[in-house]
Amino acid sequence: MEVVKVKSELKQKEEQINLKLNMIISSNPNPFPFERINKAKKLIEMIHECQEYIESDNLLLAGMKLRDLELEGLVFKGG
């Protein structure tokens, strides 16, 4: 997958996760779904790490982080 496509898809995934996180919070005031919220925050953090690796041209670490994101359940169109 090309780096530009990866960066674009990571941005889209981050936006999707943020939307889903906001929906989870607004629709579940009690009981509070901590597990789902924590997973969303973890995915966003991992996306940011991957984006930083790409920006610094450390593509090996970026690839490893992409693999970790896939293991966490994130599905990429090109991968």
C-alpha positions as CSV (number, residue, x, y, z in Angstrom):
1,M,0.0,0.0,0.0
2,E,1.3,3.5,-0.9
3,V,2.3,5.8,2.0
4,V,-0.1,8.5,0.8
5,K,-3.0,6.0,0.8
6,V,-2.1,4.7,4.2
7,K,-2.0,8.3,5.7
8,S,-5.4,9.1,4.1
9,E,-6.9,5.9,5.4
10,L,-5.5,6.4,8.9
11,K,-7.1,9.8,9.0
12,Q,-10.4,8.3,7.9
13,K,-10.2,5.6,10.5
14,E,-9.4,8.2,13.2
15,E,-12.5,10.2,12.2
16,Q,-14.7,7.1,12.2
17,I,-13.4,6.0,15.6
18,N,-14.0,9.5,17.0
19,L,-17.6,9.5,15.7
20,K,-18.2,6.1,17.1
21,L,-16.7,7.1,20.4
22,N,-19.0,10.1,20.7
23,M,-22.0,7.9,19.8
24,I,-21.0,5.4,22.5
25,I,-20.7,8.1,25.1
26,S,-23.9,9.9,24.2
27,S,-26.0,6.7,23.9
28,N,-24.8,4.9,27.1
29,P,-24.9,7.3,30.1
30,N,-25.5,4.4,32.5
31,P,-23.9,1.9,32.6
32,F,-20.9,3.5,31.1
33,P,-19.1,1.3,28.5
34,F,-15.5,1.7,29.7
35,E,-14.2,-1.2,27.6
36,R,-15.4,0.1,24.3
37,I,-14.3,3.7,25.1
38,N,-10.8,2.5,26.2
39,K,-10.5,0.4,23.0
40,A,-11.4,3.5,20.8
41,K,-8.8,5.6,22.7
42,K,-6.2,2.9,22.2
43,L,-6.9,2.7,18.5
44,I,-6.6,6.5,18.1
45,E,-3.3,6.5,20.0
46,M,-2.0,3.7,17.8
47,I,-3.1,5.6,14.7
48,H,-1.2,8.7,15.9
49,E,1.9,6.7,16.5
50,C,1.7,5.2,13.0
51,Q,1.2,8.7,11.5
52,E,4.3,9.9,13.4
53,Y,6.4,7.0,12.1
54,I,5.2,7.8,8.5
55,E,6.1,11.5,8.9
56,S,9.6,10.6,10.2
57,D,10.1,8.1,7.2
58,N,10.4,5.2,9.6
59,L,8.3,2.9,7.4
60,L,9.4,-0.3,9.2
61,L,7.9,0.9,12.5
62,A,4.9,2.3,10.6
63,G,4.3,-1.1,9.0
64,M,4.6,-2.9,12.4
65,K,2.1,-0.4,13.9
66,L,-0.3,-1.0,11.0
67,R,-0.1,-4.7,11.7
68,D,-0.9,-4.1,15.4
69,L,-3.9,-2.0,14.3
70,E,-5.1,-4.9,12.2
71,L,-4.6,-7.3,15.1
72,E,-6.8,-5.0,17.1
73,G,-9.5,-5.4,14.5
74,L,-9.1,-2.4,12.3
75,V,-9.8,-3.3,8.6
76,F,-8.0,-1.4,5.9
77,K,-9.3,-1.2,2.3
78,G,-6.0,-1.7,0.6
79,G,-4.4,-4.2,3.0
